[in-house]
Amino acid sequence: MALHQASPSQSHFGENYAQELQEKAALLPRTVKWHMIGALQTNKCKPLAERVPNLWCVSSVDSAKKANALEKGRGALAERAEGEHKPEPLRVRVQVNTSGEAGKSGVEPGDAVTALCRHIRDECPHLQLDGLMTIGAIARSQAASEETTNEDFVALRQARDDVAAELGVRREELQLSMGMSADFEAAIVQGSDEVRVGTTIFGQRPARADAKVKEDVESGED
């Protein structure tokens, strides 16, 4: 999945699955800036942050436990590195459940968002609070256009403004990641700094069981 950001070339790519991200990162150039954008289990956080030096951002942090595990992983990577090879802090975004759907991951809007953001900033020195993200309700995404207002995008922007005020930082220091292939135009109009447009660029993703990171070239299979 490609992520649109203002840059002269495309170097930011997102992945939904932690294991696939690790496999792809091992095969592709270190110049790729990887974003973990899918749901992330707590036990996958430490190895991901530790084994992928060019992991740029984790966008789906919704608990202090996950933040702490990412902190441990990035800290372990930093301890092994020397001199100029020391990794910069890992960017993380707090996922907010703006739609209130029970099946959606994310922190509920309000004090819980601010508390998690404060924890990342104050207790995780190897992490950098980069902003907030949301995956809103499908119905709202399908109805979105440049002329309509998506309530999920409004809610995320408000959550960002509240966090900025509580932490005493400028709003511009906290990125907004919202909008996908179905609604990225509306998201950009409503202030998104990053949109996730994998289907638009690459087409429909195959079923996970059918997806291969690398073809079986070593075995000589056609």
Sequence and secondary structure as in RCSB ss.txt:
>XXXX:A:sequence
MALHQASPSQSHFGENYAQELQEKAALLPRTVKWHMIGALQTNKCKPLAERVPNLWCVSSVDSAKKANALEKGRG
ALAERAEGEHKPEPLRVRVQVNTSGEAGKSGVEPGDAVTALCRHIRDECPHLQLDGLMTIGAIARSQAASEETTN
EDFVALRQARDDVAAELGVRREELQLSMGMSADFEAAIVQGSDEVRVGTTIFGQRPARADAKVKEDVESGED
>XXXX:A:secstr
 BEE SSSS  EEEES HHHHHHHHHHS TT EEEE S   HHHHHHHHHH TTEEEEEEE SHHHHHHHHHHHH
HHHHH  GGG    EEEEEEB TT  TTS SB TTHHHHHHHHHHHHH TTEEEEEEE    HHHHHH  TTS  
HHHHHHHHHHHHHHHHHT  GGGSEEEEEETTTHHHHHHTT SEEE HHHHH S   GGG  SS  TTTT  
